[in-house]
Amino acid sequence: MKRRIFSAVMTVMLLSACAEVKGTAGTQQREIPLANASPLPEADMDTDTKKGEDTIKAVWISYIDLADIITGSENSFRTGFERMCKNCRDQGLNTLFVHVRAFGDAYYRSELFPPSDLIPKNDNGDILFDPLEIMTETAHSYGLALHAWINPMRLQSRESMESVSSTFRTRQWLDDGSGRVNEVDGDMHLWLDPTHKEVRELIAEGAAEICRNYDVDGIHYDDYFYPTTDAAFDAECFTVQNEYDDLAQYRLDCVSQMCADIYSTVKSESDSITVSISPQGNIENNYNSLYADVKRWLTEDGYADIIVPQIYYGYDNLIKPYKQTLEEWRSLDADKPIVVGLAAYKIGSEDEFTDTEGIIALQAQDAVEGGCQGYAVYNYISLFDGGERMAEERKALSDLGGER
């Protein structure tokens, strides 16, 4: 009898935590009742970085790009990031997507997420300077928009997480075995499970905290959604819910719920802050592996203001040639602007990118002439520290001229 009571209590607790994404299972494109979320605001397309006549020229500054300058003093960080901003401005770029939380570790002062191990700290564990405060101030002084780039679901390794204070929810969830934080075979990182309402709330609150405390122009997140197709990852929540028979559709809707929650909380802080999502360039992979409903996000309000697909393919790619893939994205009948992600990091590692001088500029030109609102280059180090070959690429990108 005691076992039955315990089982019933556990079932009720799981239902409370998990069963927040509702709909008519089996329908591919449908409205999702946004449980526990604010009403979805209309997308605001009036801010400077979203005007139709403005071309977004962006670069991703990843945690890899920041690693060498963030570990020293405040002055050395200021100097290093100012050099980055000067290079970007002189290149003619106008937007920075800057990592501020890559592994559930904050590059800023946060009450919700632990500080990054990279940032110097005092004996009490408090960071000695605030990188995001410095980065927003410096970027704006150079006329650059700064979008705070987060990875919503990816966390640190178990070893790193075990040194995190138990005051943070991610550490508490790791310890309590609730399934909110999970391991994935073959992956050193821990992952948040978005089928739990509390997980989605933390992710949304984390975005709002940044918008509330820092003068950022946008919140940006990329393609680290589901880390696995293994049914065991979110089996607890899928088992106790009764709305869905299709695990894939359940996951698609859970990720979309997470995106909607991020969007609504950001807009509750400021309508002028842009929300952008950068999914994989391969549309099929988004649906079949990452459970990212990119067509919904492009065609319906309440998920993002801009979509930045990572079309990291050459013109001669055998599976996803660049122009064909670009057209696939444009054919989704997007109501939102598309900014195309381009792979400068492949110069020096793939023959077509290495041998085709000006390939990034050519792809950027194809994107803009094809009706996209701009381009974003991955990543800073690849663009600015690539020797003579990359100097040629930067010149071509500045000129944006020539025929292929």
Buried (B, 14 or more C-beta within 10 A) or exposed (E): EEEEEEEEEEEEEBBEBBBBBBBEBEEEEEEBEBEEBBEBBEBBEEBEBBEEEBBBBBBBBBBBBBEEBBBEEBEEBBEBBBEBBEBBBEBEBBBBBBBBBBBBBBBBBBEBBBBBEBBBEEEEEEBEBBBBBBBBBBBBEBEBBBBBBBBBBBBBEEEBBEEBEEEBBBBBBBEEEBBBBBBBEEEEBBBBBBBBBBBBBBBBBBBBBBBEBBEBBBBBBBBBBBBBEEEEBBEBBBEBBEEBEBBBBBBBBBBBBBBBBBBBBBBBBBEBBBBBBBBBBBBEBBBEBBBBBBBBBBBBBBBBBBBBBBBBBBBEBEEBBBBEBBEBBBEBEBEBBBBBBBBBBBBEEBEBBEEBBBBBBBBBBBBBEBEBBBBBBBBBBBBBEBEEEBEBBBEBBBEBEEEE
